[in-house]
Amino acid sequence: MALRKKVHVLAIAACVLALAPAADAQLLPGGLPSLPSRLPVVSDVVDGAEDLTTRTARGVRDLAGLDRLKALLRANPRVLEPDDQGRPVVRGEVLAVSPRPEALRRVLDAGFVEARRVRSPDLGIELVTLTPPRGMDARQAVRRLKALDPSGDYDFNHIYAGAGLASTSGLAVAGPTVAGASGARVGLVDGGVDAGHPDFRGVAIEQRGFTKGAPKAGAHGTATASLIAARDYGSAGPGARLLAADVYGVGPTGGSASAIVGALSWMSAAKVPVVNVSLVGPDNGALRAAVKALVGQGVLVVAAVGNDGPAAPPLYPASYPGVIAVTGVDKRGRALPEASANGQVAFAALGAEVRAAAQGGRKASLRGASFAAPVVAGRLARLTASPDPAKARAAVAALARSAKDLGAPGPDRTFGAGEVDAGR
């Protein structure tokens, strides 16, 4: 039985870090409702509620992630439009991933305009944002670009349930950097963090904004950050150092694929060994390329499976090859019924009645896969100090050996290697 368990553990480590052809993706949203001081229960099923309820009907609070994205689209038709599956994208923008110079010239000759060009040497990606000719919507633009350059990588600028104007230029820096912090280093791609919260006393937090109005402290980013780095209960342990990228800021176009790619580029340049992405959305060419590059460098990308239920389509980035997909369980070790299906679940962690930091120095009790993923990210960061494929595989294998087996003996599709706790 011990040998069988060891074989299972090694299989999970190898599977999780293998780079296969890309599938479709997953990400989680950027805000939670305002939180009173008496420990309310806030479901991750309303992950984007802080943003969405200011722009849509109150009933959106009860919708799952994909439905919230569609509600966001209906509420903001001037700046958002649908892709070919009805999911929101930034109106009038198409992303070209590392286009060949001759192909880009052909595209510009066809009437497209280059709006932005962002080079990421660390990821080996050049992301060009194109504006289509007048009268052409995003769906028509993507089809036209693929006809002009069939071998190129063109996609929508998808929204991942957040708020703010997508931009990867003019990065703002905020939050304290604490001298002498020498613990685990972890990256966080989410909303902004309330770095002044008492739970972060003595914790090194560096924040950068990748969209309009960022960094701006939000409930979702503050909660996920605390589960990683809080002084007394964060899973990364004492003296943790957190690099927090706010991809939401303010406005309905926050949480865009281009903003997230910009954040991942920063993580790559900073050489963080682990990055937590508690966000969900569709597969996207630019996001896929950035995640593949990070995983290839030996960075452990940890992502939540989402909360759209087992019958929903796969969500990203958790469904990308090589990503450490994390699902949520309750205090009795039972799978959350709202957890999304994912064929490569690596670990489970507590996703119900999760106590975490809330804005204004308060605490909240939270629910959802968003709050399971950072527990795993912090534990992995304690096992590897720098990006390296071999170290990453060893860290995953070590964490799998210590995980609490759930369900049928050995790793399975529901719980992965088992439940991980904060280890504090």
TORKOL-4160 file (C-alpha; in steps of 0.2 Angstrom, whole numbers, padded with zeros to 4 digits, m for minus):
424
<pt num="1" X="0000" Y="0000" Z="0000"/>
<pt num="2" X="0014" Y="0012" Z="0004"/>
<pt num="3" X="0022" Y="0008" Z="m0013"/>
<pt num="4" X="0006" Y="0011" Z="m0022"/>
<pt num="5" X="0004" Y="0028" Z="m0013"/>
<pt num="6" X="0021" Y="0033" Z="m0018"/>
<pt num="7" X="0018" Y="0029" Z="m0036"/>
<pt num="8" X="0002" Y="0039" Z="m0036"/>
<pt num="9" X="0011" Y="0054" Z="m0028"/>
<pt num="10" X="0024" Y="0053" Z="m0042"/>
<pt num="11" X="0011" Y="0051" Z="m0055"/>
<pt num="12" X="0002" Y="0067" Z="m0049"/>
<pt num="13" X="0018" Y="0077" Z="m0049"/>
<pt num="14" X="0022" Y="0072" Z="m0066"/>
<pt num="15" X="0005" Y="0075" Z="m0073"/>
<pt num="16" X="0003" Y="0092" Z="m0066"/>
<pt num="17" X="0019" Y="0098" Z="m0073"/>
<pt num="18" X="0018" Y="0091" Z="m0090"/>
<pt num="19" X="0016" Y="0103" Z="m0105"/>
<pt num="20" X="0003" Y="0095" Z="m0116"/>
<pt num="21" X="m0007" Y="0104" Z="m0130"/>
<pt num="22" X="m0017" Y="0118" Z="m0122"/>
<pt num="23" X="m0035" Y="0115" Z="m0117"/>
<pt num="24" X="m0048" Y="0127" Z="m0111"/>
<pt num="25" X="m0045" Y="0138" Z="m0096"/>
<pt num="26" X="m0051" Y="0145" Z="m0079"/>
<pt num="27" X="m0050" Y="0160" Z="m0068"/>
<pt num="28" X="m0059" Y="0168" Z="m0053"/>
<pt num="29" X="m0066" Y="0186" Z="m0051"/>
<pt num="30" X="m0061" Y="0201" Z="m0042"/>
<pt num="31" X="m0072" Y="0207" Z="m0029"/>
<pt num="32" X="m0083" Y="0202" Z="m0014"/>
<pt num="33" X="m0098" Y="0212" Z="m0006"/>
<pt num="34" X="m0095" Y="0225" Z="0008"/>
<pt num="35" X="m0092" Y="0215" Z="0023"/>
<pt num="36" X="m0100" Y="0219" Z="0040"/>
<pt num="37" X="m0090" Y="0216" Z="0056"/>
<pt num="38" X="m0099" Y="0201" Z="0062"/>
<pt num="39" X="m0091" Y="0187" Z="0051"/>
<pt num="40" X="m0104" Y="0185" Z="0037"/>
<pt num="41" X="m0103" Y="0170" Z="0026"/>
<pt num="42" X="m0099" Y="0177" Z="0009"/>
<pt num="43" X="m0099" Y="0164" Z="m0005"/>
<pt num="44" X="m0086" Y="0164" Z="m0019"/>
<pt num="45" X="m0101" Y="0160" Z="m0030"/>
<pt num="46" X="m0103" Y="0179" Z="m0029"/>
<pt num="47" X="m0084" Y="0182" Z="m0032"/>
<pt num="48" X="m0087" Y="0197" Z="m0043"/>
<pt num="49" X="m0102" Y="0204" Z="m0033"/>
<pt num="50" X="m0092" Y="0220" Z="m0027"/>
<pt num="51" X="m0090" Y="0225" Z="m0045"/>
<pt num="52" X="m0106" Y="0218" Z="m0053"/>
<pt num="53" X="m0118" Y="0224" Z="m0040"/>
<pt num="54" X="m0113" Y="0242" Z="m0044"/>
<pt num="55" X="m0117" Y="0240" Z="m0062"/>
<pt num="56" X="m0131" Y="0227" Z="m0063"/>
<pt num="57" X="m0146" Y="0221" Z="m0053"/>
<pt num="58" X="m0144" Y="0215" Z="m0035"/>
<pt num="59" X="m0150" Y="0197" Z="m0041"/>
<pt num="60" X="m0133" Y="0195" Z="m0049"/>
<pt num="61" X="m0126" Y="0190" Z="m0031"/>
<pt num="62" X="m0135" Y="0173" Z="m0033"/>
<pt num="63" X="m0127" Y="0169" Z="m0050"/>
<pt num="64" X="m0112" Y="0158" Z="m0054"/>
<pt num="65" X="m0097" Y="0164" Z="m0062"/>
<pt num="66" X="m0101" Y="0162" Z="m0080"/>
<pt num="67" X="m0118" Y="0170" Z="m0078"/>
<pt num="68" X="m0110" Y="0184" Z="m0068"/>
<pt num="69" X="m0099" Y="0188" Z="m0083"/>
<pt num="70" X="m0114" Y="0188" Z="m0095"/>
<pt num="71" X="m0123" Y="0200" Z="m0083"/>
<pt num="72" X="m0108" Y="0211" Z="m0083"/>
<pt num="73" X="m0109" Y="0211" Z="m0102"/>
<pt num="74" X="m0127" Y="0216" Z="m0102"/>
<pt num="75" X="m0124" Y="0230" Z="m0090"/>
<pt num="76" X="m0109" Y="0238" Z="m0100"/>
<pt num="77" X="m0113" Y="0237" Z="m0119"/>
<pt num="78" X="m0103" Y="0253" Z="m0123"/>
<pt num="79" X="m0086" Y="0245" Z="m0117"/>
<pt num="80" X="m0089" Y="0227" Z="m0118"/>
<pt num="81" X="m0096" Y="0215" Z="m0132"/>
<pt num="82" X="m0099" Y="0197" Z="m0134"/>
<pt num="83" X="m0087" Y="0184" Z="m0141"/>
<pt num="84" X="m0093" Y="0170" Z="m0152"/>
<pt num="85" X="m0099" Y="0161" Z="m0136"/>
<pt num="86" X="m0108" Y="0176" Z="m0128"/>
<pt num="87" X="m0094" Y="0179" Z="m0116"/>
<pt num="88" X="m0088" Y="0197" Z="m0112"/>
<pt num="89" X="m0073" Y="0205" Z="m0121"/>
<pt num="90" X="m0066" Y="0222" Z="m0122"/>
<pt num="91" X="m0075" Y="0231" Z="m0136"/>
<pt num="92" X="m0065" Y="0236" Z="m0151"/>
<pt num="93" X="m0049" Y="0226" Z="m0145"/>
<pt num="94" X="m0041" Y="0210" Z="m0152"/>
<pt num="95" X="m0025" Y="0202" Z="m0145"/>
<pt num="96" X="m0011" Y="0196" Z="m0157"/>
<pt num="97" X="0002" Y="0185" Z="m0148"/>
<pt num="98" X="0020" Y="0188" Z="m0155"/>
<pt num="99" X="0014" Y="0191" Z="m0173"/>
<pt num="100" X="0027" Y="0190" Z="m0186"/>
<pt num="101" X="0032" Y="0207" Z="m0193"/>
<pt num="102" X="0027" Y="0203" Z="m0211"/>
<pt num="103" X="0010" Y="0196" Z="m0204"/>
<pt num="104" X="0007" Y="0212" Z="m0194"/>
<pt num="105" X="0011" Y="0223" Z="m0209"/>
<pt num="106" X="m0002" Y="0214" Z="m0219"/>
<pt num="107" X="m0015" Y="0216" Z="m0204"/>
<pt num="108" X="m0011" Y="0235" Z="m0203"/>
<pt num="109" X="m0013" Y="0236" Z="m0222"/>
<pt num="110" X="m0030" Y="0228" Z="m0220"/>
<pt num="111" X="m0036" Y="0243" Z="m0209"/>
<pt num="112" X="m0032" Y="0237" Z="m0192"/>
<pt num="113" X="m0023" Y="0249" Z="m0180"/>
<pt num="114" X="m0010" Y="0245" Z="m0167"/>
<pt num="115" X="m0016" Y="0252" Z="m0151"/>
<pt num="116" X="m0003" Y="0245" Z="m0139"/>
<pt num="117" X="0013" Y="0234" Z="m0140"/>
<pt num="118" X="0020" Y="0226" Z="m0124"/>
<pt num="119" X="0035" Y="0215" Z="m0124"/>
<pt num="120" X="0039" Y="0203" Z="m0111"/>
<pt num="121" X="0056" Y="0196" Z="m0113"/>
<pt num="122" X="0055" Y="0185" Z="m0098"/>
<pt num="123" X="0040" Y="0176" Z="m0105"/>
<pt num="124" X="0046" Y="0177" Z="m0123"/>
<pt num="125" X="0030" Y="0185" Z="m0128"/>
<pt num="126" X="0025" Y="0201" Z="m0137"/>
<pt num="127" X="0007" Y="0206" Z="m0135"/>
<pt num="128" X="0000" Y="0218" Z="m0148"/>
<pt num="129" X="m0017" Y="0225" Z="m0145"/>
<pt num="130" X="m0026" Y="0229" Z="m0162"/>
<pt num="131" X="m0041" Y="0240" Z="m0165"/>
<pt num="132" X="m0052" Y="0233" Z="m0180"/>
<pt num="133" X="m0058" Y="0244" Z="m0194"/>
<pt num="134" X="m0073" Y="0255" Z="m0191"/>
<pt num="135" X="m0089" Y="0245" Z="m0191"/>
<pt num="136" X="m0081" Y="0228" Z="m0188"/>
<pt num="137" X="m0085" Y="0220" Z="m0171"/>
<pt num="138" X="m0073" Y="0209" Z="m0161"/>
<pt num="139" X="m0080" Y="0192" Z="m0168"/>
<pt num="140" X="m0078" Y="0198" Z="m0186"/>
<pt num="141" X="m0061" Y="0205" Z="m0182"/>
<pt num="142" X="m0054" Y="0188" Z="m0175"/>
<pt num="143" X="m0061" Y="0179" Z="m0191"/>
<pt num="144" X="m0053" Y="0192" Z="m0202"/>
<pt num="145" X="m0036" Y="0191" Z="m0193"/>
<pt num="146" X="m0036" Y="0172" Z="m0194"/>
<pt num="147" X="m0040" Y="0173" Z="m0213"/>
<pt num="148" X="m0026" Y="0186" Z="m0216"/>
<pt num="149" X="m0013" Y="0176" Z="m0205"/>
<pt num="150" X="m0019" Y="0157" Z="m0203"/>
<pt num="151" X="m0004" Y="0152" Z="m0193"/>
<pt num="152" X="m0005" Y="0167" Z="m0181"/>
<pt num="153" X="m0012" Y="0168" Z="m0164"/>
<pt num="154" X="m0026" Y="0180" Z="m0162"/>
<pt num="155" X="m0039" Y="0181" Z="m0149"/>
<pt num="156" X="m0052" Y="0192" Z="m0140"/>
<pt num="157" X="m0047" Y="0202" Z="m0125"/>
<pt num="158" X="m0058" Y="0192" Z="m0113"/>
<pt num="159" X="m0064" Y="0198" Z="m0096"/>
<pt num="160" X="m0061" Y="0188" Z="m0081"/>
<pt num="161" X="m0075" Y="0194" Z="m0070"/>
<pt num="162" X="m0067" Y="0210" Z="m0064"/>
<pt num="163" X="m0067" Y="0229" Z="m0066"/>
<pt num="164" X="m0055" Y="0242" Z="m0073"/>
<pt num="165" X="m0048" Y="0248" Z="m0090"/>
<pt num="166" X="m0035" Y="0235" Z="m0096"/>
<pt num="167" X="m0018" Y="0242" Z="m0098"/>
<pt num="168" X="m0001" Y="0234" Z="m0095"/>
<pt num="169" X="0009" Y="0251" Z="m0095"/>
<pt num="170" X="0012" Y="0264" Z="m0082"/>
<pt num="171" X="0013" Y="0252" Z="m0067"/>
<pt num="172" X="0009" Y="0259" Z="m0050"/>
<pt num="173" X="0018" Y="0253" Z="m0035"/>
<pt num="174" X="0010" Y="0253" Z="m0017"/>
<pt num="175" X="0010" Y="0245" Z="m0001"/>
<pt num="176" X="0024" Y="0243" Z="0012"/>
<pt num="177" X="0040" Y="0233" Z="0009"/>
<pt num="178" X="0045" Y="0226" Z="0026"/>
<pt num="179" X="0064" Y="0226" Z="0028"/>
<pt num="180" X="0071" Y="0209" Z="0035"/>
<pt num="181" X="0057" Y="0198" Z="0028"/>
<pt num="182" X="0065" Y="0182" Z="0023"/>
<pt num="183" X="0051" Y="0169" Z="0022"/>
<pt num="184" X="0043" Y="0161" Z="0006"/>
<pt num="185" X="0040" Y="0172" Z="m0009"/>
<pt num="186" X="0023" Y="0171" Z="m0017"/>
<pt num="187" X="0015" Y="0180" Z="m0032"/>
<pt num="188" X="m0004" Y="0184" Z="m0032"/>
<pt num="189" X="m0014" Y="0189" Z="m0047"/>
<pt num="190" X="m0031" Y="0196" Z="m0041"/>
<pt num="191" X="m0038" Y="0212" Z="m0035"/>
<pt num="192" X="m0029" Y="0224" Z="m0024"/>
<pt num="193" X="m0024" Y="0221" Z="m0006"/>
<pt num="194" X="m0028" Y="0231" Z="0010"/>
<pt num="195" X="m0009" Y="0230" Z="0015"/>
<pt num="196" X="m0013" Y="0240" Z="0031"/>
<pt num="197" X="m0024" Y="0226" Z="0038"/>
<pt num="198" X="m0017" Y="0221" Z="0055"/>
<pt num="199" X="m0016" Y="0203" Z="0049"/>
<pt num="200" X="m0002" Y="0209" Z="0037"/>
<pt num="201" X="0009" Y="0217" Z="0051"/>
<pt num="202" X="0027" Y="0212" Z="0048"/>
<pt num="203" X="0023" Y="0205" Z="0031"/>
<pt num="204" X="0032" Y="0212" Z="0015"/>
<pt num="205" X="0019" Y="0216" Z="0002"/>
<pt num="206" X="0023" Y="0224" Z="m0015"/>
<pt num="207" X="0008" Y="0229" Z="m0025"/>
<pt num="208" X="0008" Y="0234" Z="m0044"/>
<pt num="209" X="m0007" Y="0239" Z="m0054"/>
<pt num="210" X="m0011" Y="0233" Z="m0071"/>
<pt num="211" X="m0027" Y="0242" Z="m0076"/>
<pt num="212" X="m0035" Y="0258" Z="m0073"/>
<pt num="213" X="m0036" Y="0264" Z="m0055"/>
<pt num="214" X="m0025" Y="0250" Z="m0048"/>
<pt num="215" X="m0019" Y="0245" Z="m0036"/>
<pt num="216" X="m0035" Y="0248" Z="m0026"/>
<pt num="217" X="m0039" Y="0237" Z="m0011"/>
<pt num="218" X="m0053" Y="0225" Z="m0013"/>
<pt num="219" X="m0061" Y="0212" Z="m0003"/>
<pt num="220" X="m0057" Y="0197" Z="m0014"/>
<pt num="221" X="m0038" Y="0201" Z="m0016"/>
<pt num="222" X="m0037" Y="0205" Z="0003"/>
<pt num="223" X="m0044" Y="0188" Z="0007"/>
<pt num="224" X="m0034" Y="0178" Z="m0004"/>
<pt num="225" X="m0018" Y="0187" Z="0001"/>
<pt num="226" X="m0021" Y="0184" Z="0019"/>
<pt num="227" X="m0023" Y="0166" Z="0017"/>
<pt num="228" X="m0006" Y="0166" Z="0009"/>
<pt num="229" X="0004" Y="0178" Z="0019"/>
<pt num="230" X="m0006" Y="0183" Z="0035"/>
<pt num="231" X="0006" Y="0184" Z="0050"/>
<pt num="232" X="m0003" Y="0171" Z="0061"/>
<pt num="233" X="m0012" Y="0160" Z="0049"/>
<pt num="234" X="m0005" Y="0162" Z="0031"/>
<pt num="235" X="0000" Y="0146" Z="0023"/>
<pt num="236" X="0017" Y="0153" Z="0017"/>
<pt num="237" X="0022" Y="0154" Z="0035"/>
<pt num="238" X="0031" Y="0168" Z="0045"/>
<pt num="239" X="0040" Y="0182" Z="0036"/>
<pt num="240" X="0031" Y="0179" Z="0019"/>
<pt num="241" X="0035" Y="0190" Z="0005"/>
<pt num="242" X="0020" Y="0194" Z="m0007"/>
<pt num="243" X="0020" Y="0201" Z="m0024"/>
<pt num="244" X="0002" Y="0206" Z="m0027"/>
<pt num="245" X="m0004" Y="0211" Z="m0045"/>
<pt num="246" X="m0021" Y="0220" Z="m0045"/>
<pt num="247" X="m0028" Y="0217" Z="m0062"/>
<pt num="248" X="m0045" Y="0224" Z="m0058"/>
<pt num="249" X="m0044" Y="0242" Z="m0052"/>
<pt num="250" X="m0060" Y="0251" Z="m0056"/>
<pt num="251" X="m0071" Y="0250" Z="m0071"/>
<pt num="252" X="m0080" Y="0236" Z="m0081"/>
<pt num="253" X="m0065" Y="0231" Z="m0092"/>
<pt num="254" X="m0054" Y="0226" Z="m0077"/>
<pt num="255" X="m0049" Y="0208" Z="m0076"/>
<pt num="256" X="m0045" Y="0207" Z="m0095"/>
<pt num="257" X="m0033" Y="0194" Z="m0102"/>
<pt num="258" X="m0021" Y="0208" Z="m0107"/>
<pt num="259" X="m0020" Y="0214" Z="m0089"/>
<pt num="260" X="m0017" Y="0196" Z="m0082"/>
<pt num="261" X="m0004" Y="0193" Z="m0095"/>
<pt num="262" X="0005" Y="0209" Z="m0089"/>
<pt num="263" X="0004" Y="0203" Z="m0071"/>
<pt num="264" X="0011" Y="0186" Z="m0076"/>
<pt num="265" X="0025" Y="0195" Z="m0085"/>
<pt num="266" X="0030" Y="0204" Z="m0069"/>
<pt num="267" X="0029" Y="0188" Z="m0059"/>
<pt num="268" X="0041" Y="0180" Z="m0072"/>
<pt num="269" X="0053" Y="0195" Z="m0071"/>
<pt num="270" X="0053" Y="0194" Z="m0052"/>
<pt num="271" X="0057" Y="0176" Z="m0052"/>
<pt num="272" X="0044" Y="0171" Z="m0039"/>
<pt num="273" X="0043" Y="0152" Z="m0038"/>
<pt num="274" X="0024" Y="0151" Z="m0035"/>
<pt num="275" X="0009" Y="0161" Z="m0042"/>
<pt num="276" X="m0009" Y="0160" Z="m0036"/>
<pt num="277" X="m0023" Y="0165" Z="m0048"/>
<pt num="278" X="m0040" Y="0163" Z="m0040"/>
<pt num="279" X="m0048" Y="0169" Z="m0056"/>
<pt num="280" X="m0059" Y="0160" Z="m0069"/>
<pt num="281" X="m0064" Y="0163" Z="m0087"/>
<pt num="282" X="m0062" Y="0156" Z="m0104"/>
<pt num="283" X="m0048" Y="0149" Z="m0114"/>
<pt num="284" X="m0038" Y="0163" Z="m0122"/>
<pt num="285" X="m0023" Y="0163" Z="m0133"/>
<pt num="286" X="m0013" Y="0176" Z="m0124"/>
<pt num="287" X="m0016" Y="0169" Z="m0107"/>
<pt num="288" X="m0012" Y="0152" Z="m0113"/>
<pt num="289" X="0005" Y="0157" Z="m0120"/>
<pt num="290" X="0009" Y="0166" Z="m0104"/>
<pt num="291" X="0004" Y="0152" Z="m0092"/>
<pt num="292" X="0014" Y="0139" Z="m0104"/>
<pt num="293" X="0029" Y="0150" Z="m0103"/>
<pt num="294" X="0029" Y="0152" Z="m0084"/>
<pt num="295" X="0026" Y="0133" Z="m0081"/>
<pt num="296" X="0041" Y="0130" Z="m0093"/>
<pt num="297" X="0052" Y="0140" Z="m0082"/>
<pt num="298" X="0047" Y="0130" Z="m0067"/>
<pt num="299" X="0035" Y="0142" Z="m0059"/>
<pt num="300" X="0021" Y="0133" Z="m0050"/>
<pt num="301" X="0005" Y="0142" Z="m0056"/>
<pt num="302" X="m0009" Y="0138" Z="m0044"/>
<pt num="303" X="m0027" Y="0141" Z="m0049"/>
<pt num="304" X="m0045" Y="0138" Z="m0042"/>
<pt num="305" X="m0056" Y="0127" Z="m0052"/>
<pt num="306" X="m0071" Y="0139" Z="m0050"/>
<pt num="307" X="m0089" Y="0137" Z="m0044"/>
<pt num="308" X="m0100" Y="0134" Z="m0059"/>
<pt num="309" X="m0104" Y="0116" Z="m0054"/>
<pt num="310" X="m0098" Y="0100" Z="m0062"/>
<pt num="311" X="m0109" Y="0101" Z="m0077"/>
<pt num="312" X="m0101" Y="0118" Z="m0082"/>
<pt num="313" X="m0088" Y="0119" Z="m0096"/>
<pt num="314" X="m0069" Y="0119" Z="m0090"/>
<pt num="315" X="m0063" Y="0136" Z="m0083"/>
<pt num="316" X="m0046" Y="0143" Z="m0085"/>
<pt num="317" X="m0032" Y="0145" Z="m0081"/>
<pt num="318" X="m0035" Y="0130" Z="m0069"/>
<pt num="319" X="m0038" Y="0119" Z="m0084"/>
<pt num="320" X="m0022" Y="0123" Z="m0093"/>
<pt num="321" X="m0009" Y="0109" Z="m0094"/>
<pt num="322" X="0004" Y="0111" Z="m0080"/>
<pt num="323" X="m0007" Y="0122" Z="m0069"/>
<pt num="324" X="m0010" Y="0116" Z="m0051"/>
<pt num="325" X="m0029" Y="0115" Z="m0050"/>
<pt num="326" X="m0036" Y="0116" Z="m0033"/>
<pt num="327" X="m0054" Y="0112" Z="m0028"/>
<pt num="328" X="m0063" Y="0116" Z="m0012"/>
<pt num="329" X="m0070" Y="0105" Z="0002"/>
<pt num="330" X="m0080" Y="0108" Z="0018"/>
<pt num="331" X="m0074" Y="0105" Z="0036"/>
<pt num="332" X="m0079" Y="0087" Z="0035"/>
<pt num="333" X="m0069" Y="0084" Z="0019"/>
<pt num="334" X="m0083" Y="0084" Z="0007"/>
<pt num="335" X="m0082" Y="0091" Z="m0010"/>
<pt num="336" X="m0091" Y="0108" Z="m0012"/>
<pt num="337" X="m0106" Y="0104" Z="m0023"/>
<pt num="338" X="m0103" Y="0120" Z="m0033"/>
<pt num="339" X="m0085" Y="0116" Z="m0037"/>
<pt num="340" X="m0082" Y="0116" Z="m0056"/>
<pt num="341" X="m0076" Y="0100" Z="m0065"/>
<pt num="342" X="m0058" Y="0099" Z="m0069"/>
<pt num="343" X="m0049" Y="0084" Z="m0076"/>
<pt num="344" X="m0032" Y="0088" Z="m0068"/>
<pt num="345" X="m0037" Y="0092" Z="m0050"/>
<pt num="346" X="m0020" Y="0091" Z="m0040"/>
<pt num="347" X="m0026" Y="0096" Z="m0022"/>
<pt num="348" X="m0041" Y="0101" Z="m0012"/>
<pt num="349" X="m0041" Y="0113" Z="0003"/>
<pt num="350" X="m0054" Y="0121" Z="0014"/>
<pt num="351" X="m0067" Y="0131" Z="0004"/>
<pt num="352" X="m0081" Y="0133" Z="0016"/>
<pt num="353" X="m0082" Y="0143" Z="0032"/>
<pt num="354" X="m0065" Y="0150" Z="0028"/>
<pt num="355" X="m0059" Y="0164" Z="0040"/>
<pt num="356" X="m0049" Y="0177" Z="0031"/>
<pt num="357" X="m0045" Y="0196" Z="0032"/>
<pt num="358" X="m0058" Y="0208" Z="0026"/>
<pt num="359" X="m0056" Y="0227" Z="0022"/>
<pt num="360" X="m0056" Y="0239" Z="0036"/>
<pt num="361" X="m0046" Y="0228" Z="0048"/>
<pt num="362" X="m0060" Y="0215" Z="0050"/>
<pt num="363" X="m0062" Y="0197" Z="0047"/>
<pt num="364" X="m0075" Y="0187" Z="0036"/>
<pt num="365" X="m0081" Y="0169" Z="0034"/>
<pt num="366" X="m0079" Y="0165" Z="0016"/>
<pt num="367" X="m0084" Y="0151" Z="0004"/>
<pt num="368" X="m0078" Y="0145" Z="m0013"/>
<pt num="369" X="m0063" Y="0138" Z="m0023"/>
<pt num="370" X="m0055" Y="0155" Z="m0023"/>
<pt num="371" X="m0050" Y="0153" Z="m0005"/>
<pt num="372" X="m0044" Y="0135" Z="m0006"/>
<pt num="373" X="m0031" Y="0139" Z="m0020"/>
<pt num="374" X="m0020" Y="0151" Z="m0009"/>
<pt num="375" X="m0018" Y="0138" Z="0005"/>
<pt num="376" X="m0010" Y="0127" Z="m0008"/>
<pt num="377" X="0000" Y="0141" Z="m0016"/>
<pt num="378" X="0008" Y="0146" Z="0001"/>
<pt num="379" X="0012" Y="0128" Z="0006"/>
<pt num="380" X="0021" Y="0125" Z="m0011"/>
<pt num="381" X="0031" Y="0142" Z="m0008"/>
<pt num="382" X="0038" Y="0135" Z="0008"/>
<pt num="383" X="0045" Y="0120" Z="m0002"/>
<pt num="384" X="0053" Y="0129" Z="m0016"/>
<pt num="385" X="0063" Y="0146" Z="m0016"/>
<pt num="386" X="0066" Y="0149" Z="m0035"/>
<pt num="387" X="0058" Y="0144" Z="m0052"/>
<pt num="388" X="0065" Y="0127" Z="m0057"/>
<pt num="389" X="0056" Y="0113" Z="m0065"/>
<pt num="390" X="0065" Y="0099" Z="m0055"/>
<pt num="391" X="0062" Y="0109" Z="m0039"/>
<pt num="392" X="0044" Y="0112" Z="m0044"/>
<pt num="393" X="0041" Y="0093" Z="m0046"/>
<pt num="394" X="0049" Y="0089" Z="m0030"/>
<pt num="395" X="0038" Y="0102" Z="m0021"/>
<pt num="396" X="0022" Y="0095" Z="m0028"/>
<pt num="397" X="0027" Y="0077" Z="m0024"/>
<pt num="398" X="0032" Y="0082" Z="m0006"/>
<pt num="399" X="0015" Y="0091" Z="m0003"/>
<pt num="400" X="0006" Y="0077" Z="m0010"/>
<pt num="401" X="0014" Y="0065" Z="0002"/>
<pt num="402" X="0008" Y="0076" Z="0016"/>
<pt num="403" X="m0009" Y="0079" Z="0010"/>
<pt num="404" X="m0024" Y="0070" Z="0019"/>
<pt num="405" X="m0031" Y="0057" Z="0007"/>
<pt num="406" X="m0050" Y="0059" Z="0004"/>
<pt num="407" X="m0062" Y="0049" Z="m0006"/>
<pt num="408" X="m0056" Y="0032" Z="m0013"/>
<pt num="409" X="m0038" Y="0027" Z="m0008"/>
<pt num="410" X="m0025" Y="0037" Z="m0017"/>
<pt num="411" X="m0026" Y="0052" Z="m0029"/>
<pt num="412" X="m0043" Y="0054" Z="m0038"/>
<pt num="413" X="m0051" Y="0066" Z="m0050"/>
<pt num="414" X="m0062" Y="0074" Z="m0036"/>
<pt num="415" X="m0049" Y="0078" Z="m0023"/>
<pt num="416" X="m0032" Y="0075" Z="m0032"/>
<pt num="417" X="m0018" Y="0070" Z="m0020"/>
<pt num="418" X="m0030" Y="0075" Z="m0005"/>
<pt num="419" X="m0033" Y="0090" Z="0007"/>
<pt num="420" X="m0020" Y="0102" Z="0011"/>
<pt num="421" X="m0021" Y="0113" Z="0026"/>
<pt num="422" X="m0011" Y="0129" Z="0030"/>
<pt num="423" X="0002" Y="0120" Z="0041"/>
<pt num="424" X="0002" Y="0133" Z="0054"/>
